Amino acid sequence: MARHEITCEAVEVRTESGICPGLAETQQGEVCTLGARTPEPKGMCIQALNAIHPMALAMKLTDRMDWEKEENQHFDTTCPHGFVTFRISRVRE
């Protein structure tokens, strides 16, 4: 059971247009909340979801980790194609 909701924000898109060239066409600033279901109605890129899933799952099911007690309470990861950097963090309780 998920204990925490996780936010996932596209913090950087490295293209001239600011839109990922993949099928999901992710744009900088898009935010999804990952709870018991994947984000709807627009959702997020399934390949990006696969990339963030391991850390998001760990953050959902565990207490705060040591590195979260410091200034930066998020984790950044890049999508498999290298265009978009996503920032995941716990929803503040």
C-alpha positions in Angstrom: 0.0 0.0 0.0 1.3 3.4 -0.9 1.8 5.6 2.1 2.9 8.8 0.3 1.8 10.5 -2.8 4.7 11.6 -5.1 4.8 14.6 -7.4 6.7 14.4 -10.6 7.5 17.6 -12.4 9.2 18.1 -15.8 11.8 20.7 -14.7 13.7 20.8 -18.0 13.1 20.0 -21.6 16.2 20.1 -23.7 14.8 21.0 -27.1 14.6 24.3 -29.0 10.7 24.2 -28.9 10.6 23.3 -25.2 8.5 20.2 -26.1 9.8 16.6 -26.0 9.8 15.1 -29.5 8.5 11.8 -28.1 4.9 10.7 -28.5 3.8 12.2 -25.1 5.1 15.7 -26.1 6.1 16.5 -22.5 6.4 20.2 -21.8 8.5 21.9 -19.1 6.4 22.6 -16.0 4.0 19.7 -16.4 3.3 18.2 -13.0 1.7 14.8 -12.2 0.8 13.3 -8.9 1.6 9.6 -8.5 -0.7 7.9 -6.1 -2.5 4.5 -6.3 -3.0 5.0 -10.1 -1.0 6.6 -12.8 -1.7 10.2 -13.6 -4.9 11.1 -15.4 -6.5 12.6 -17.5 -3.5 13.8 -19.6 -1.0 11.5 -17.9 2.7 11.3 -18.5 5.1 9.6 -20.9 5.1 5.9 -20.1 8.9 5.6 -20.8 9.5 8.4 -18.3 7.3 6.7 -15.7 9.4 3.6 -16.1 12.6 5.6 -15.5 11.3 7.3 -12.3 9.4 4.3 -11.0 12.2 2.7 -8.8 12.8 5.9 -6.8 9.2 6.9 -6.7 8.2 3.5 -5.3 10.9 3.7 -2.6 9.7 7.2 -1.7 6.1 6.0 -1.6 6.7 3.1 0.7 9.4 4.2 3.1 9.9 6.9 5.7 11.9 9.9 4.8 15.4 9.1 3.7 18.5 10.8 5.2 19.1 12.8 2.1 15.5 14.2 2.2 16.2 15.8 5.6 18.6 18.1 4.0 17.9 21.2 1.8 17.1 19.3 -1.4 14.1 17.0 -0.7 13.7 15.8 -4.2 15.3 13.4 -6.7 16.0 14.3 -10.4 16.2 11.8 -13.2 16.3 12.0 -17.0 14.0 10.2 -19.3 15.4 7.3 -21.4 15.7 9.6 -24.5 17.6 12.3 -22.6 15.3 15.2 -23.4 13.4 15.7 -20.2 14.6 16.0 -16.6 11.9 15.0 -14.1 12.0 16.0 -10.4 10.2 13.7 -8.0 9.3 14.5 -4.4 6.9 13.5 -1.7 3.7 15.5 -1.4 4.2 17.5 1.8 2.3 16.1 4.7 
